[in-house]
Structures are given as C-alpha cells and as structure tokens.
Amino acid sequence: MKRWEAWWNHAALAAVSLSGLAYGIFKYFIPNADPDSRVGHPWQPGLLKAHILVAPLAIMGIGLLLRRHALTRLRQGEPSGRKTGALMLWIFLPLALSGYLIQVFVEPGAVRWAGWIHAGIGVLFLLGYAIHPKRRATNGEGDNGE
C-alpha cells in the first residue's frame, strides 16, 4: 500500500469512527438541558451529518485497502493478521449496508434496529482495526512494489 493510501485509510476510518462514537455518546448518554427538545444534545445533529459525510471516504479507503493490501496478502499466503483482516473485511459489508439502511428506513422500529446493528458492528470493526497488526513501509511503496 502506498503511503497516501495508508494515510487516507487511517484518517477516514478515524474520522468515521470518532464521529460515530461521539454521535452515539451525545445521543444516548448526554442529556439536553432543554426538556422539550427531541435532540439529546445540541451537537448531535452536526455529529450525525459529519459521520454521514465522511462515511463514503471510509468506504473508498476500504476499497483501497482491499485492492492494495488485503488481496496481495491473501495471494502471498501471509499469515500475520489474516484473522483480524478477514473479520474486518467480512463485517464491513453489513456495516456499510446497515448505515445506508438507517437513512432509507421510514418505520421507527426498523430505523432503531438498523441503528443498533450498525453501532454493534461498528464497534466490532473498530476493535478489529485496533488489534490488527500494522506495518510501516520504509520506502513509501506499496505491498506490490508500486
């Protein structure tokens, strides 16, 4: 993976993770001082918008990661990080799909269930990403020498 691709991936995943975690905390754990407000906290809508806006960048980062890193490692038979890497790739599809379904569903129960599924899978993905082995390129070039 090239340096700019690794940087993009780390930055986008950090941004989408932080905005999602912050949104969840502000929505469910920090009450609004205004008892008549439907919003849990005044920052909640902005954090949700930030999360939605940065999510496509994270999806692009995962595409770069799949193309330049994961498939190369699988072809080479690299054993290091295979379990966590495969787990993250497999759970990313339902993570992205549930994120879009939250925006599409209309019935409140379906939105709530999709939201909880999205949050749970997101936490699993973040944990997998945190424990997945990281290697630094010494020459700024990718896994496949580009």
DSSP file with accessible surface (Angstrom, degrees, kcal/mol):
  #  RESIDUE AA STRUCTURE BP1 BP2  ACC     N-H-->O    O-->H-N    N-H-->O    O-->H-N    TCO  KAPPA ALPHA  PHI   PSI    X-CA   Y-CA   Z-CA
    1    1 A M              0   0   23      0, 0.0   136,-0.1     0, 0.0     2,-0.1   0.000 360.0 360.0 360.0 135.2    0.0    0.0    0.0
    2    2 A K     >  -     0   0   63      1,-0.1     4,-2.4   140,-0.1     3,-0.2  -0.390 360.0-111.1 -73.1 158.3    1.3    3.4   -0.8
    3    3 A R  H  > S+     0   0  120    137,-0.9     4,-2.9     1,-0.2     5,-0.2   0.891 117.3  51.4 -57.9 -43.7    1.8    6.0    1.9
    4    4 A W  H  > S+     0   0  131      1,-0.2     4,-2.6     2,-0.2    -1,-0.2   0.880 110.4  50.2 -65.6 -32.6   -1.0    8.2    0.7
    5    5 A E  H  > S+     0   0    1     -3,-0.2     4,-2.6     2,-0.2    -1,-0.2   0.916 112.1  46.5 -69.9 -41.9   -3.4    5.2    0.6
    6    6 A A  H  X S+     0   0   27     -4,-2.4     4,-2.9     2,-0.2     5,-0.2   0.923 113.9  48.9 -64.2 -42.8   -2.5    4.2    4.1
    7    7 A W  H  X S+     0   0  176     -4,-2.9     4,-2.8    -5,-0.2     5,-0.3   0.929 111.8  49.0 -60.8 -47.4   -2.9    7.8    5.3
    8    8 A W  H  X S+     0   0   68     -4,-2.6     4,-2.8    -5,-0.2     5,-0.3   0.935 113.3  47.3 -56.9 -48.3   -6.2    8.1    3.6
    9    9 A N  H  X S+     0   0    2     -4,-2.6     4,-2.6     1,-0.2     5,-0.3   0.943 114.8  44.4 -62.3 -48.7   -7.5    4.8    5.1
   10   10 A H  H  X S+     0   0   82     -4,-2.9     4,-2.3     1,-0.2    -1,-0.2   0.923 116.7  46.5 -63.1 -44.2   -6.3    5.6    8.6
   11   11 A A  H  X S+     0   0   40     -4,-2.8     4,-2.7    -5,-0.2    -2,-0.2   0.927 114.9  45.6 -65.5 -44.9   -7.7    9.2    8.5
   12   12 A A  H  X S+     0   0    7     -4,-2.8     4,-2.7    -5,-0.3    46,-0.3   0.921 114.9  46.9 -66.9 -42.8  -11.0    8.2    7.0
   13   13 A L  H  X S+     0   0    6     -4,-2.6     4,-2.2    -5,-0.3     5,-0.2   0.886 113.4  49.4 -68.2 -35.2  -11.6    5.3    9.4
   14   14 A A  H  X S+     0   0   48     -4,-2.3     4,-3.0    -5,-0.3     5,-0.3   0.938 113.0  47.3 -65.6 -44.4  -10.5    7.5   12.4
   15   15 A A  H  X S+     0   0   40     -4,-2.7     4,-2.4     2,-0.2     5,-0.2   0.925 115.0  44.0 -64.2 -44.9  -12.9   10.3   11.3
   16   16 A V  H  X S+     0   0   20     -4,-2.7     4,-2.0    38,-0.2    -1,-0.2   0.901 116.7  47.6 -70.2 -35.5  -15.9    8.0   10.7
   17   17 A S  H  X S+     0   0   25     -4,-2.2     4,-2.9    -5,-0.3     5,-0.2   0.943 114.2  45.0 -68.8 -47.6  -15.2    6.1   14.0
   18   18 A L  H  X S+     0   0  120     -4,-3.0     4,-2.7    -5,-0.2     5,-0.2   0.914 114.9  47.6 -64.4 -42.1  -14.8    9.2   16.1
   19   19 A S  H  X S+     0   0   14     -4,-2.4     4,-2.4    -5,-0.3    -1,-0.2   0.901 114.4  47.6 -67.1 -37.7  -17.8   10.9   14.6
   20   20 A G  H  X S+     0   0   22     -4,-2.0     4,-2.4    -5,-0.2    -2,-0.2   0.926 114.1  45.7 -67.4 -45.0  -19.9    7.8   15.1
   21   21 A L  H  X S+     0   0   78     -4,-2.9     4,-2.5     2,-0.2    -2,-0.2   0.929 114.5  48.3 -63.4 -44.7  -18.8    7.2   18.7
   22   22 A A  H  X S+     0   0   26     -4,-2.7     4,-2.9    -5,-0.2     5,-0.3   0.918 110.4  51.9 -62.9 -41.8  -19.3   10.9   19.5
   23   23 A Y  H  X S+     0   0   43     -4,-2.4     4,-2.4    -5,-0.2     5,-0.2   0.941 110.9  47.8 -59.5 -46.9  -22.8   10.8   17.9
   24   24 A G  H  X S+     0   0   21     -4,-2.4     4,-2.6     2,-0.2     5,-0.4   0.910 112.7  48.2 -61.9 -41.0  -23.8    7.8   20.0
   25   25 A I  H  X>S+     0   0   80     -4,-2.5     4,-2.4     1,-0.2     5,-1.0   0.945 114.8  44.8 -65.4 -45.8  -22.5    9.3   23.2
   26   26 A F  H  <5S+     0   0   33     -4,-2.9     4,-0.2     3,-0.2    -1,-0.2   0.830 116.7  47.0 -68.9 -30.6  -24.3   12.6   22.6
   27   27 A K  H  <5S+     0   0   78     -4,-2.4    -2,-0.2    -5,-0.3    -1,-0.2   0.915 127.8  19.7 -75.9 -43.0  -27.5   10.8   21.5
   28   28 A Y  H  <5S+     0   0  110     -4,-2.6    -3,-0.2    -5,-0.2    -2,-0.2   0.682 130.9  31.5-105.1 -20.8  -27.8    8.3   24.3
   29   29 A F  T  <5S+     0   0  161     -4,-2.4    -3,-0.2    -5,-0.4    -4,-0.1   0.622 103.5  64.6-119.1 -15.3  -25.7    9.4   27.3
   30   30 A I  S   <S-     0   0   60     -5,-1.0    -1,-0.2    -4,-0.2     2,-0.1  -0.926  73.1-146.7-115.4 110.9  -25.6   13.2   27.4
   31   31 A P        -     0   0  110      0, 0.0     2,-0.3     0, 0.0     9,-0.1  -0.363  15.9-115.8 -75.8 154.1  -29.0   14.8   28.1
   32   32 A N        -     0   0   41      7,-0.2     9,-0.1     2,-0.2     5,-0.1  -0.632  14.2-133.4 -83.6 144.0  -30.1   18.1   26.6
   33   33 A A  S    S+     0   0  101     -2,-0.3    -1,-0.1     1,-0.1     8,-0.1   0.777  93.0  78.3 -67.9 -24.0  -30.7   21.0   29.1
   34   34 A D    >   -     0   0   79      1,-0.2     3,-1.5     2,-0.0    -2,-0.2  -0.755  67.1-163.6 -88.8 110.2  -33.9   21.7   27.2
   35   35 A P  T 3  S+     0   0  117      0, 0.0    -1,-0.2     0, 0.0    -2,-0.1   0.715  87.3  57.9 -68.4 -16.9  -36.5   19.1   28.3
   36   36 A D  T 3  S+     0   0  144     -3,-0.1     2,-0.3     2,-0.0    -2,-0.0   0.512  84.4 103.2 -89.9  -3.9  -38.8   19.9   25.3
   37   37 A S    <   -     0   0   44     -3,-1.5    -5,-0.1     1,-0.1     0, 0.0  -0.577  59.4-154.8 -82.8 139.4  -36.1   19.1   22.8
   38   38 A R  S    S+     0   0  247     -2,-0.3     2,-0.4     3,-0.0    -1,-0.1   0.631  76.1  87.3 -81.3 -16.4  -36.2   15.9   20.8
   39   39 A V  S    S-     0   0   46      1,-0.1    -7,-0.2    -8,-0.0    -2,-0.1  -0.696  75.4-142.1 -86.8 134.7  -32.5   16.1   20.3
   40   40 A G  S    S-     0   0   19     -2,-0.4    -1,-0.1     1,-0.2   -13,-0.1   0.881  84.2  -1.9 -62.7 -38.8  -30.3   14.5   23.0
   41   41 A H  S >  S-     0   0   40     -9,-0.1     3,-1.7   -10,-0.1    -1,-0.2  -0.989  72.8-113.9-151.3 148.3  -27.7   17.3   22.8
   42   42 A P  T 3  S+     0   0   84      0, 0.0     4,-0.4     0, 0.0    -1,-0.1   0.779 115.9  54.1 -58.7 -26.1  -27.3   20.3   20.5
   43   43 A W  T 3> S+     0   0  166      1,-0.2     4,-2.3     2,-0.1     5,-0.2   0.645  84.9  89.6 -80.1 -14.3  -24.2   18.8   18.9
   44   44 A Q  H <> S+     0   0   21     -3,-1.7     4,-2.3     1,-0.2     5,-0.2   0.907  85.3  47.0 -54.4 -49.3  -26.0   15.6   18.0
   45   45 A P  H  > S+     0   0   52      0, 0.0     4,-2.4     0, 0.0    -1,-0.2   0.917 113.1  49.7 -62.9 -38.9  -27.3   16.7   14.5
   46   46 A G  H  > S+     0   0   45     -4,-0.4     4,-2.4     1,-0.2    -2,-0.2   0.894 110.4  49.7 -66.1 -38.8  -23.9   18.1   13.5
   47   47 A L  H  X S+     0   0   34     -4,-2.3     4,-2.4     2,-0.2    -1,-0.2   0.897 110.3  50.8 -66.7 -38.6  -22.1   14.9   14.6
   48   48 A L  H  X S+     0   0   61     -4,-2.3     4,-2.6    -5,-0.2     5,-0.2   0.937 111.2  48.0 -63.6 -44.1  -24.5   12.8   12.6
   49   49 A K  H  X S+     0   0  140     -4,-2.4     4,-2.5     1,-0.2    -2,-0.2   0.911 111.3  50.5 -63.7 -40.3  -24.0   14.9    9.5
   50   50 A A  H  X S+     0   0   46     -4,-2.4     4,-2.2     2,-0.2    -1,-0.2   0.923 110.8  49.7 -62.3 -42.2  -20.2   14.7    9.9
   51   51 A H  H  X S+     0   0   31     -4,-2.4     4,-1.5     1,-0.2    -2,-0.2   0.929 112.7  46.3 -62.7 -44.8  -20.5   10.9   10.2
   52   52 A I  H  < S+     0   0   61     -4,-2.6    -1,-0.2     1,-0.2    -2,-0.2   0.885 113.4  49.4 -66.9 -38.2  -22.7   10.6    7.1
   53   53 A L  H  < S+     0   0  135     -4,-2.5     4,-0.3    -5,-0.2    -1,-0.2   0.858 115.0  42.2 -71.0 -34.1  -20.4   12.9    5.1
   54   54 A V  H >X S+     0   0   24     -4,-2.2     4,-1.6    -5,-0.2     3,-0.7   0.708  94.0  83.0 -88.3 -16.8  -17.1   11.1    6.0
   55   55 A A  H 3X S+     0   0   26     -4,-1.5     4,-2.4     1,-0.3     3,-0.2   0.889  87.1  53.8 -57.3 -43.4  -18.5    7.6    5.6
   56   56 A P  H 3> S+     0   0   64      0, 0.0     4,-2.3     0, 0.0    -1,-0.3   0.860 105.8  54.9 -61.9 -29.6  -18.0    7.5    1.8
   57   57 A L  H <> S+     0   0   77     -3,-0.7     4,-2.1    -4,-0.3    -2,-0.2   0.889 108.4  48.2 -67.4 -37.4  -14.4    8.4    2.3
   58   58 A A  H  X S+     0   0    4     -4,-1.6     4,-2.4   -46,-0.3    -1,-0.2   0.887 109.4  52.7 -68.7 -38.2  -14.0    5.4    4.7
   59   59 A I  H  X S+     0   0   56     -4,-2.4     4,-2.1     2,-0.2    -2,-0.2   0.925 109.8  48.7 -63.2 -41.2  -15.7    3.2    2.1
   60   60 A M  H  X S+     0   0   89     -4,-2.3     4,-2.4     1,-0.2    -1,-0.2   0.913 109.4  53.5 -63.0 -40.9  -13.2    4.4   -0.5
   61   61 A G  H  X S+     0   0    0     -4,-2.1     4,-2.6     1,-0.2    -2,-0.2   0.897 107.3  50.4 -61.0 -40.1  -10.4    3.7    2.0
   62   62 A I  H  X S+     0   0   14     -4,-2.4     4,-2.9     2,-0.2    -1,-0.2   0.891 108.3  53.5 -65.9 -37.0  -11.6    0.1    2.5
   63   63 A G  H  X S+     0   0   39     -4,-2.1     4,-2.4     2,-0.2    -2,-0.2   0.927 110.6  46.2 -61.8 -43.9  -11.7   -0.3   -1.3
   64   64 A L  H  X S+     0   0   21     -4,-2.4     4,-3.0     2,-0.2     5,-0.4   0.917 112.9  50.8 -61.6 -43.4   -8.0    0.9   -1.5
   65   65 A L  H  X>S+     0   0   28     -4,-2.6     5,-2.4     2,-0.2     4,-2.1   0.914 110.6  48.2 -62.5 -42.8   -7.2   -1.4    1.4
   66   66 A L  I  <>S+     0   0   69     -4,-2.9     5,-2.3     3,-0.2     6,-0.3   0.951 117.3  41.5 -63.1 -46.6   -8.8   -4.4   -0.3
   67   67 A R  I  <5S+     0   0  140     -4,-2.4    -2,-0.2    -5,-0.2    -1,-0.2   0.915 126.9  28.1 -69.2 -47.2   -7.1   -3.8   -3.6
   68   68 A R  I  <5S+     0   0   16     -4,-3.0    75,-0.4    -5,-0.2    -1,-0.2   0.679 134.9  16.0 -93.1 -20.8   -3.6   -2.9   -2.4
   69   69 A H  I  X5S+     0   0   41     -4,-2.1     4,-2.5    -5,-0.4    -3,-0.2   0.752 119.6  44.0-119.3 -60.3   -3.2   -4.7    0.9
   70   70 A A  I  ><S+     0   0   13     -5,-2.4     4,-2.5     1,-0.2     5,-0.2   0.925 115.9  44.0 -65.0 -49.9   -5.7   -7.5    1.6
   71   71 A L  H  ><S+     0   0   64     -5,-2.3     4,-2.5    -6,-0.3    -1,-0.2   0.895 114.2  51.9 -64.8 -36.0   -5.8   -9.3   -1.7
   72   72 A T  H  > S+     0   0   10     -6,-0.3     4,-1.9     1,-0.2    -1,-0.2   0.932 111.0  47.1 -63.7 -45.4   -2.0   -9.0   -2.0
   73   73 A R  H  X>S+     0   0   37     -4,-2.5     5,-2.2     1,-0.2     4,-0.7   0.890 111.9  50.3 -64.3 -40.5   -1.5  -10.5    1.4
   74   74 A L  H ><5S+     0   0   88     -4,-2.5     3,-0.8     1,-0.2    -1,-0.2   0.921 110.8  49.0 -64.2 -42.8   -4.0  -13.3    0.7
   75   75 A R  H 3<5S+     0   0  190     -4,-2.5    -1,-0.2     1,-0.2    -2,-0.2   0.860 111.8  49.3 -63.7 -36.1   -2.3  -14.2   -2.6
   76   76 A Q  H 3<5S-     0   0  110     -4,-1.9    -1,-0.2    -5,-0.2    -2,-0.2   0.574 111.0-122.4 -79.2 -11.1    1.1  -14.3   -0.8
   77   77 A G  T <<5 +     0   0   40     -3,-0.8    -3,-0.2    -4,-0.7    -2,-0.1   0.766  43.0 178.9  74.9  24.7   -0.2  -16.5    1.9
   78   78 A E      < -     0   0   47     -5,-2.2    -1,-0.2    -6,-0.2    -2,-0.1  -0.446  14.6-168.7 -62.4 118.9    0.7  -14.0    4.6
   79   79 A P    >   +     0   0  104      0, 0.0     3,-1.6     0, 0.0     4,-0.4   0.795  55.3 100.2 -82.5 -25.6   -0.4  -15.5    8.0
   80   80 A S  T 3  S-     0   0   69      1,-0.3    -2,-0.0     2,-0.1    52,-0.0  -0.426 101.2  -4.7 -68.0 122.9    0.1  -12.3   10.1
   81   81 A G  T 3> S+     0   0   16     -2,-0.3     4,-2.5    50,-0.1    -1,-0.3   0.548  91.1 129.8  76.8   9.0   -3.1  -10.5   10.7
   82   82 A R  H <> S+     0   0  104     -3,-1.6     4,-2.6     1,-0.2     5,-0.3   0.910  70.5  48.1 -64.4 -41.6   -5.2  -12.8    8.5
   83   83 A K  H  > S+     0   0  189     -4,-0.4     4,-2.3     2,-0.2    -1,-0.2   0.948 117.2  39.6 -67.0 -49.2   -7.9  -13.5   11.1
   84   84 A T  H  > S+     0   0   25      2,-0.2     4,-2.5     1,-0.2    -1,-0.2   0.896 117.1  51.0 -69.0 -37.2   -8.5   -9.9   12.1
   85   85 A G  H  X S+     0   0   15     -4,-2.5     4,-2.3     2,-0.2    -2,-0.2   0.936 112.4  45.2 -64.2 -46.2   -8.1   -8.7    8.5
   86   86 A A  H  X S+     0   0   39     -4,-2.6     4,-2.6    -5,-0.3     5,-0.2   0.917 112.2  52.9 -64.6 -40.4  -10.6  -11.2    7.2
   87   87 A L  H  X S+     0   0   87     -4,-2.3     4,-2.3    -5,-0.3     5,-0.2   0.943 110.2  47.6 -59.7 -46.5  -13.0  -10.4   10.0
   88   88 A M  H  X S+     0   0   11     -4,-2.5     4,-1.2     1,-0.2    -1,-0.2   0.901 112.2  49.0 -64.2 -40.6  -12.9   -6.7    9.2
   89   89 A L  H  X S+     0   0   46     -4,-2.3     4,-0.8     1,-0.2    -1,-0.2   0.915 113.0  47.4 -65.7 -39.9  -13.5   -7.3    5.5
   90   90 A W  H  < S+     0   0  207     -4,-2.6     3,-0.2     1,-0.2    -2,-0.2   0.861 115.5  43.5 -71.0 -35.1  -16.4   -9.6    6.1
   91   91 A I  H  X S+     0   0   27     -4,-2.3     4,-1.7    -5,-0.2    -1,-0.2   0.641  97.7  75.6 -86.6 -10.7  -18.2   -7.4    8.6
   92   92 A F  H  X S+     0   0   26     -4,-1.2     4,-2.9    -5,-0.2     5,-0.3   0.886  89.5  57.7 -67.7 -35.9  -17.6   -4.2    6.6
   93   93 A L  H  X S+     0   0  129     -4,-0.8     4,-2.8    -3,-0.2     5,-0.2   0.964 110.5  40.8 -60.7 -52.4  -20.3   -5.1    4.1
   94   94 A P  H  > S+     0   0   53      0, 0.0     4,-2.6     0, 0.0    -1,-0.2   0.852 114.0  56.6 -66.3 -26.6  -23.1   -5.3    6.8
   95   95 A L  H  X S+     0   0   19     -4,-1.7     4,-1.8     2,-0.2    -2,-0.2   0.964 112.7  38.9 -64.7 -50.7  -21.6   -2.2    8.5
   96   96 A A  H  X S+     0   0   22     -4,-2.9     4,-1.9     2,-0.2     5,-0.2   0.924 117.1  50.9 -65.6 -43.0  -21.9   -0.1    5.3
   97   97 A L  H  X S+     0   0   99     -4,-2.8     4,-2.5    -5,-0.3    -2,-0.2   0.930 109.9  48.7 -62.5 -44.6  -25.3   -1.6    4.4
   98   98 A S  H  X S+     0   0    9     -4,-2.6     4,-1.9    -5,-0.2    -1,-0.2   0.872 107.7  56.5 -65.6 -33.2  -26.8   -1.0    7.8
   99   99 A G  H  X S+     0   0   14     -4,-1.8     4,-0.8    -5,-0.2    -1,-0.2   0.903 111.2  42.7 -63.6 -40.0  -25.5    2.6    7.7
  100  100 A Y  H  X S+     0   0  109     -4,-1.9     4,-1.0     1,-0.2     3,-0.4   0.883 110.1  56.6 -72.7 -36.4  -27.4    3.2    4.4
  101  101 A L  H  X S+     0   0   56     -4,-2.5     4,-3.1     1,-0.2     3,-0.3   0.852  98.0  61.9 -65.3 -32.3  -30.5    1.4    5.6
  102  102 A I  H  < S+     0   0   51     -4,-1.9    -1,-0.2     1,-0.2    -2,-0.2   0.904 107.9  44.5 -57.1 -39.1  -30.8    3.7    8.6
  103  103 A Q  H  < S+     0   0  106     -4,-0.8    -1,-0.2    -3,-0.4    -2,-0.2   0.718 118.1  43.8 -77.9 -21.7  -31.2    6.6    6.2
  104  104 A V  H  < S+     0   0  102     -4,-1.0    -2,-0.2    -3,-0.3    -3,-0.2   0.830  90.7  91.6 -94.7 -37.5  -33.7    4.7    4.0
  105  105 A F     <  -     0   0   82     -4,-3.1     0, 0.0     1,-0.1     0, 0.0  -0.252  47.4-174.8 -62.2 148.6  -36.0    3.1    6.5
  106  106 A V        +     0   0  134      5,-0.0    -1,-0.1     0, 0.0    -4,-0.0   0.749  57.8  87.5-110.9 -41.5  -39.1    5.0    7.5
  107  107 A E  S  > S-     0   0  115      1,-0.1     4,-2.2     2,-0.0     3,-0.4  -0.447  76.3-135.1 -67.3 127.6  -40.7    2.9   10.2
  108  108 A P  H  > S+     0   0   85      0, 0.0     4,-2.5     0, 0.0     5,-0.2   0.847 102.0  53.9 -56.5 -37.0  -39.1    3.9   13.6
  109  109 A G  H  > S+     0   0   14      2,-0.2     4,-2.6     1,-0.2     5,-0.2   0.912 109.4  47.4 -64.8 -41.9  -38.6    0.3   14.8
  110  110 A A  H  > S+     0   0   28     -3,-0.4     4,-2.7     2,-0.2     5,-0.2   0.903 112.3  50.0 -65.9 -39.7  -36.7   -0.6   11.7
  111  111 A V  H  X S+     0   0   46     -4,-2.2     4,-2.5     2,-0.2    -2,-0.2   0.930 111.4  49.3 -63.3 -43.3  -34.5    2.5   12.0
  112  112 A R  H  X S+     0   0  142     -4,-2.5     4,-2.4    -5,-0.2    -2,-0.2   0.938 113.2  45.7 -62.8 -46.3  -33.8    1.7   15.6
  113  113 A W  H  X S+     0   0  181     -4,-2.6     4,-2.6     1,-0.2     5,-0.2   0.922 113.4  48.9 -64.6 -44.1  -32.9   -1.9   14.9
  114  114 A A  H  X S+     0   0    7     -4,-2.7     4,-2.7     1,-0.2    -1,-0.2   0.895 111.2  52.2 -62.4 -37.5  -30.7   -0.9   11.9
  115  115 A G  H  X S+     0   0   21     -4,-2.5     4,-2.6    -5,-0.2    -2,-0.2   0.919 110.7  45.5 -64.6 -44.5  -29.0    1.7   14.2
  116  116 A W  H  X S+     0   0  137     -4,-2.4     4,-2.6     2,-0.2    -2,-0.2   0.898 114.3  48.9 -67.5 -39.9  -28.2   -0.8   16.9
  117  117 A I  H  X S+     0   0   85     -4,-2.6     4,-2.7     2,-0.2     5,-0.3   0.937 112.6  48.9 -62.6 -44.8  -26.9   -3.3   14.4
  118  118 A H  H  X S+     0   0   35     -4,-2.7     4,-2.5    -5,-0.2    -2,-0.2   0.925 112.6  47.5 -60.9 -44.5  -24.8   -0.6   12.8
  119  119 A A  H  X S+     0   0   47     -4,-2.6     4,-2.3     2,-0.2    -1,-0.2   0.924 113.3  47.8 -64.7 -44.0  -23.4    0.5   16.1
  120  120 A G  H  X S+     0   0   39     -4,-2.6     4,-2.1     2,-0.2    -2,-0.2   0.933 114.9  44.0 -63.7 -45.9  -22.6   -3.0   17.3
  121  121 A I  H  X S+     0   0   30     -4,-2.7     4,-2.8     1,-0.2    -1,-0.2   0.892 111.5  55.8 -67.0 -36.5  -20.9   -4.0   14.0
  122  122 A G  H  X S+     0   0   24     -4,-2.5     4,-2.6    -5,-0.3    -2,-0.2   0.907 107.2  48.3 -61.8 -41.9  -19.1   -0.6   14.0
  123  123 A V  H  X S+     0   0   71     -4,-2.3     4,-2.6     2,-0.2    -1,-0.2   0.921 111.9  50.0 -64.8 -42.4  -17.6   -1.3   17.5
  124  124 A L  H  X S+     0   0  100     -4,-2.1     4,-2.5     2,-0.2    -2,-0.2   0.922 111.5  48.5 -60.5 -43.9  -16.5   -4.8   16.4
  125  125 A F  H  X S+     0   0   10     -4,-2.8     4,-2.7     2,-0.2    -2,-0.2   0.928 111.2  49.9 -61.8 -44.7  -14.9   -3.3   13.3
  126  126 A L  H  X S+     0   0   53     -4,-2.6     4,-2.2     1,-0.2    -2,-0.2   0.911 111.1  48.9 -63.2 -41.2  -13.1   -0.7   15.3
  127  127 A L  H  X S+     0   0  102     -4,-2.6     4,-1.9     2,-0.2    -1,-0.2   0.920 111.8  49.4 -63.9 -43.3  -11.8   -3.3   17.8
  128  128 A G  H  X S+     0   0    3     -4,-2.5     4,-1.4     1,-0.2    -2,-0.2   0.915 111.4  49.3 -61.3 -40.9  -10.6   -5.5   14.9
  129  129 A Y  H  < S+     0   0   36     -4,-2.7    -1,-0.2     1,-0.2    -2,-0.2   0.888 109.3  52.8 -65.4 -38.0   -8.9   -2.5   13.4
  130  130 A A  H  < S+     0   0   74     -4,-2.2    -1,-0.2     1,-0.2    -2,-0.2   0.866 116.2  37.6 -67.4 -35.9   -7.2   -1.6   16.7
  131  131 A I  H  < S+     0   0  123     -4,-1.9    -1,-0.2    -5,-0.1    -2,-0.2   0.576  89.4 110.1 -95.1  -7.7   -5.8   -5.1   17.2
  132  132 A H  S  < S-     0   0   25     -4,-1.4   -52,-0.0    -5,-0.2   -50,-0.0  -0.466  81.0-104.9 -67.7 132.6   -4.9   -5.8   13.5
  133  133 A P        -     0   0   60      0, 0.0     2,-0.4     0, 0.0    -1,-0.1  -0.328  35.6-153.1 -61.0 137.4   -1.1   -5.8   13.1
  134  134 A K        -     0   0  100     -3,-0.1     2,-0.4     2,-0.0   -53,-0.0  -0.914   9.3-168.5-112.9 139.6    0.2   -2.6   11.4
  135  135 A R        -     0   0  149     -2,-0.4     2,-0.4     2,-0.0     0, 0.0  -0.982  14.5-138.0-125.3 142.3    3.4   -2.4    9.3
  136  136 A R        -     0   0  211     -2,-0.4     2,-0.4     2,-0.0  -133,-0.0  -0.820  17.2-127.2 -99.2 134.8    5.1    0.7    8.1
  137  137 A A        -     0   0   34     -2,-0.4     5,-0.1     1,-0.1     6,-0.0  -0.641  15.4-160.8 -76.7 130.8    6.5    0.9    4.6
  138  138 A T  S    S+     0   0  137     -2,-0.4    -1,-0.1     1,-0.2    -2,-0.0   0.767  88.6  36.3 -84.9 -25.7   10.2    2.0    4.8
  139  139 A N  S    S-     0   0  100      2,-0.2    -1,-0.2     3,-0.1     3,-0.1   0.331 109.7-111.5-110.1   6.4   10.4    3.2    1.2
  140  140 A G  S    S+     0   0   23      1,-0.3  -137,-0.9  -139,-0.1     2,-0.2   0.579  78.6 122.3  77.7   7.7    7.0    4.7    0.8
  141  141 A E        -     0   0   86   -139,-0.2    -1,-0.3     1,-0.1    -2,-0.2  -0.614  58.5-108.1-103.5 168.3    6.0    2.0   -1.7
  142  142 A G    >   -     0   0   14      4,-1.6     3,-1.5    -2,-0.2    -1,-0.1  -0.046  35.7 -89.4 -88.1-175.9    3.1   -0.5   -1.5
  143  143 A D  T 3  S+     0   0   37    -75,-0.4   -74,-0.1     1,-0.3    -1,-0.1   0.799 127.5  45.7 -61.3 -32.0    2.7   -4.2   -0.9
  144  144 A N  T 3  S-     0   0   70    -76,-0.2    -1,-0.3     2,-0.0   -75,-0.0   0.111 121.1-102.9-104.7  20.9    3.1   -4.8   -4.6
  145  145 A G    <         0   0   48     -3,-1.5    -2,-0.1     1,-0.2    -4,-0.0   0.621 360.0 360.0  75.9  13.9    6.1   -2.5   -5.2
  146  146 A E              0   0   93   -144,-0.0    -4,-1.6     0, 0.0    -1,-0.2  -0.488 360.0 360.0 -84.1 360.0    4.2    0.3   -6.8
